[in-house]
Amino acid sequence: MFAGPGPHVFGLPPGADFPARLAEGLLQRLGRQTPEALARVTIFLNTQRMRRRLRACLTASGATLLPRLRLVTELGGDPLLCGPEPAVSGLGRRLELVVLIDRMLRADPSLAPRGALFDLADSLAALMDEMRAEGVDPEAVAALDVEGHAAHWARSQRFLSLVERFFDADARPDAEARLRAATLRLIEGWQSRPPADPVIVAGSTGSRGTTALLMQAVVRLPQGALVLPGHDFDLPEQVWDSMADAMAHEDHPQFRHRRLMALLKIAPGDVSEWTAGAAPDPARNRLLSLSLRPAPVTDQWITEGGALPGLSAATARLTLLEAPTPRAEAMAIALRLRQAVEEGQSVALISPDRDLTRRVSAALDRWGVLPDDSAGQPLPHTPPGRLLRLTARAMGRRLTGPGLLALLKHPLAFAGADRGPHLLLTRDLELELRRHGPAFPDAGFLTAWAEARKEVFAPDWARVICGVLETLLTLDEAPLPVLIARHRAATEALARGADWDAAGDTPWDKAAGIEALLAVTEFQAEAPEGFVLSPLDYPALLDGVLARRAVRDAVLTDERVQILGPQEARIQGANLVILAGLNEGIWPGQPSPDPWLNRKMRAEAGLLLPERRIGLAAHDYQMAAAAPQVVLSRALRDAEAETVPSRWLNRLVNLLAGLPDGGGPTALADMRARGADLMAQAAAVERPLPSAPAVRPAPRPPVALRPARLSLTEIERLIRDPYAIYAKHLLKLHPLSPLRADADARLRGEVVHRVMETLLKAGPLPADSEAAVARLLDVADTVLAQDVPWPVARTVWRGRLARIARPFVEALAREGGTPVLLEEKHTATFAHPPFTLVGKPDRIDLLPDGSLRIVDYKTGKPPGEKEQRYFAKQLLLAAVMADMGAFPQVAGAEVREIVYQGLGADLKAERTVMTPELIAATRDELLLLLHAWAEPGRGYTSRRAVFEVKWPGDYDDLARHGEWDATDAPVPEDVP
């Protein structure tokens, strides 16, 4: 197949359809040979997707014998090359390392948080794989001089000495060790008996040491050859020569080819074209090649840029999309994908940003386009994965209301025939938790609540849930296999519900469930028996195990639309390629932090530098950007701040902008104009239909339906926000409390009121202030223990009460009076118009002269004189009720004073002396208000006189506040 002496090294230019051109060149070289000649060819490929695509290209013209298509990673699974002993699994090796790292963190907890156990093990396993692939022994790492480095690196070096046993000859090999051993044995066999048939390594750049060894051995074979992807034939020889230093040039897209040529001792001119066909756009290839020149020779932009012919033609099929946000970017990309499908084009979206690709898939769903996503869905994001993570996070913890409901609302909870009743009970439980709590619903609460229900299913339902919670809550530090078994049992029990045999989904059904079961089973099988772990550390470990797997559902996708990772750019053959997420930190991504070796130590040990990944990503970019039609896409902002364009995109933009003689600025403007057109179309799709904004509501229900009974606090609401009274009493809408109970200002106010009520109901305070303070704090401790389940909040609030305890009890003693009514609800009735006023004063004191003091506690700022005059009528109206004899305990007594008693640090009080004239005036004002609301023409205006513009109303969304503001006149409307 290959004439003449070697080495036989070939390349295909960026943008070429690599599998198709590989098949084309292979068939051309075999020419008129018999069909079995193709079957004698062995081709080593780098990915399974490449193998499938090459097989499809070879059989596109009809049935034929196929060459032996092998993956370079499959050698490690050949028992003839590396023996029958199975390799330790990747998860098993990582769990072995977890044990070592756990001991390290127990000895020195300052090194890393315990939640990083699996991440550290994963990074260490990757380092060990790299050491094997590059042929670096642990002794080389141990011999590094760390005198000039921080103490952290010396500790890392000492820890790495503990993994030397995994490199011993009698140690159980892992996959990378078997691969290297098999590769070396294959090379050894070739040296003694070189194969006469062709052997080709195609699609690899030799970025890993083991693969580079195989490629060197293949080149030495009589009929061995390499076919390099994305080889830049436009790069001058002097640029190739300048890239000898890995420390300075490893981030260049062609550095891996330069390194391979150095290993093979060949010159750039010795790399031949595999087929005679040109790249899809040779002019664009030259432009990209120039834009990616190494930094020391970017002066060539000036010397060679002017010689680039027809920049407008080179960029005619190149679009630059600059979206304002990631969401807008995803929408514009989805629209372009849909257009390609309508035109019958094949299209590939290439991006390392999985959040972006998921947004694009979601946007495509509106048009019924289901793309072929090569990465699948991460297992932790699937329903079984989420259920496993939720139950894991409940281990050893008291569940909050949101935590419990997250479990109960999961689509796999009670997945059998009981699913319907389960959802009804879950809904009612949520309403109960929102209205009354508790913050941490336990088994006792659930059992009592279920027993009070009328549903026959409720007790069994509660029994199952309490059993699951008991299984999870009672877990303590235990061996890892025990934790896994208990976790799995609880998850299955929650999914089973009360009827395991009933039809319905289980955690292990369908593709995602099968993958989750495989993950859990492997986790159980590989878990070290003696490894003891806290249930609080278990969720992070489980997340690491699940994150290693992805799920691809067996559903029919649109093969014309592919979503690929950057490394798959070399195997795509689409007409249109969209490179998305071209921002620094995304493409290229930030190098992963290495907790074991810094950059200099890696270089001295002979390991790969962090820039290697950037160089490989640059190579992927160069190949993808040379496709027939290309869209380069980025978002100008993310959720945090403005973004920085990818260095490669920045280079291309700067190069074009700096070549006015060749029409560079015009070409760049055209690229941006095409992107702007896409953005305009996407904005049009997202733009809502025009509609008139809502008016400021002022509904006018019939007078007979208007509320004839309000509380003291609702009178203020009627003055400030009448619409809230309409929504509550006529529409019967009540705001739900937040599901997550927090130690907020509202709860603090309730607790302080309950402390004062309990304190005074226990009887007169002792005359001794010390004893009175002690009683107050004892009451506070009791109330806080009952009503505040958060230790920090209890401590802080008790401290505040302790600071005001002495001045409060001293003020009570100094002011005199006996509390005769505490937190009791009473009513006062008016005849014309018919109306009932409901009052529940915090405290009414009987003074020595027989008069009354009405007190209301305020944990916030008490209302001032003017606020009381116009809005805060609560205590004034309470005085009116007392004057009408509404409080039986003090009937006939006159009100001398009303007090808004602040319970802040300064115990500020707002006092008003009451007179018969003030009480009569307040009563007249109330009657005037009631008569006004008895007029049919008066509407319940929204936010009539709110305290401040940002004042939050419970019914603002219902009133569509925001489409109107306080300057808009209300629009009355009769409602039935």
Secondary structure, 3 states (H helix, E strand, C coil): CCCCCCCEEEECCCCCCHHHHHHHHHHHHHCCCCCHHHHCCEEEECCHHHHHHHHHHHCCCCCCCCCEEEEHHHHHHCHHHHCCCCCECHHHHHHHHHHHHHHHHHHCHHHCCHHHHHHHHHHHHHHHHHHHHHCCCHHHHHCCCCCCCCHHHHHHHHHHHHHHHHHCCCCCCEHHHHHHHHHHHHHHHHHHCCCCCCEEEECCCCCCHHHHHHHHHHHCCCCEEEEECCCCCCCCHHHHHHCCCHHHHCCCCCHHHHHHHHHHCCCHHHEEECCCCCCCCHHHHHHHHHHCCCHHHCCHHHHHHCCCCCHHHHCCCEEEEEECCHHHHHHHHHHHHHHHHHCCCCEEEECCCHHHHHHHHHHHHHHCCCEEECCCEEHHHCHHHHHHHHHHHCCCCCCCHHHHHHHHCCCCCCCCCCHHHHHHHHHHHHHHHHHHCCCCCCHHHHHHHHHCCCCCCHHHHHHHHHHHHHHHHCCCCEEHHHHHHHHHHHHHHHHHCCCCCCCCCCCCCHHHHHHHHHHHHHHHHHCCCCCEECCCCHHHHHHHHHHCCEECCCCCCEEEEEEECHHHHHHCCCCEEEECCCECEECCECCCCCCCCCHHHHHHHCCCCCHHHHHHHHHHHHHHCCCCEEEEEEECECCCCECCECHHHHHHHHHHHCCHHHCHHHHHHHHHHHHHHHHHHHHHHHCCCCCCCCCCEEEECCHHHCCCEEEHHHHHHHHHCHHHHHHHHHCCCCCCCCCCCCCCHHHHHHHHHHHHHHHHHCCCCCCCHHHHHHHHHHHHHHHHHHHCCCHHHHHHHHHHHHHHHHHHHHHHHHHCCEEEECCCCEEEEECCCCEEEEECCCEEEECCCCCEEEEEEECCCCCCHHHHHHCCCHHHHHHHHHHCCCCHHHCCCCEEEEEEEECCCCCCEEEEECCHHHHHHHHHHHHHHHHHHCCCCCCCCCCCCCCCCCCCCCCCCCCCCCCCCCCCCCEEEECC
